[in-house]
Amino acid sequence: MVIVAHESAAHLAGTLDGLVPQLRDGDELVVVDNASSDSPSLVVGARGRVLRSEENMGFAGGCNLGAAASSAELLFFLNPDAVPAAGCLDALRAAAEAHPEWGCWQALVTMDGGQVVNTRGGETHWLGFGWSGGLGEPVASVGGRDRPVSFASGAALCVRRGAWDAAGGFDEAYFMYGEDLDLSLRLRLAGWEVGLAAGAAVEHDYEFAKGSQKWFLLERNRWLTVLGAYPGALLLALAPALLACELAVLLVAARGGWLGAKLRAQLAVARALPRALRRRAAVQAARQIGAAQFAEALTAGLDSPFLGPAADIPAVAGAQAAYWRAVRALVA
């Protein structure tokens, strides 16, 4: 079990109170103190091992540090403000045995006292946007059956050690946001499936609006994922739409007050392009599936609450859906 804590000691006690009673003999609990000033080690005490980083490595770097310090065959990454419900760990273990084809999977992440869905599995638009599937839906609507998902949420993420090591863990260049989407897609490229263990539940408070820095990271990391994970045939077919989308996002950003963050993201991607292309070469060299199969994990749906008013324009919805159908036919 790996928890990355940064200025989150106030929430960590509740997380550990829910988690520790579910641990079995031999389980390892590693808490990464990501350059915090609130002494999470005092909260952890003797319940687990604390690794102190003198610099904030971000969520991705902190998870990698914690995973490297563990020898567990199943890695469970849990946010420091996420509280696992009773039986969560047992359900995650059971999913490992029931679905040997899964390289990673998530618990059902809830909010509002466990009554409302935070995410039942991520949705990935073919333009690279990722969001929480089922956000705001009643938990009862999810049902109790495990299912495949496009990507698994890093808030409560279980990964097989072999899959994690082969993929190289999270890409630390992401710092935070989108690293779970990127890892899920890279695992899918390597031949693994990604799922939801519906019998495992974790309560997690959720807030999207966190300022321009979040928009910068979301847009920069979206492009890093598209450039790294998308097979060449798919990327070529999508290139005109991706470029058109950039113009649209610039307009949305200008109206939303985060144009500066979007421009910084574009500059950051341009500067990172040599590294991104080297990373792409390594990812694609390990690819075990074709573009058509990879595309099955992507959607033309616009049900994200964060895509803005454009998602409600029938002509936009119809045009992008038709384009995606044409692309899928082409790569098939």
Disulfide bonds with the S-S distance in Angstrom:
none
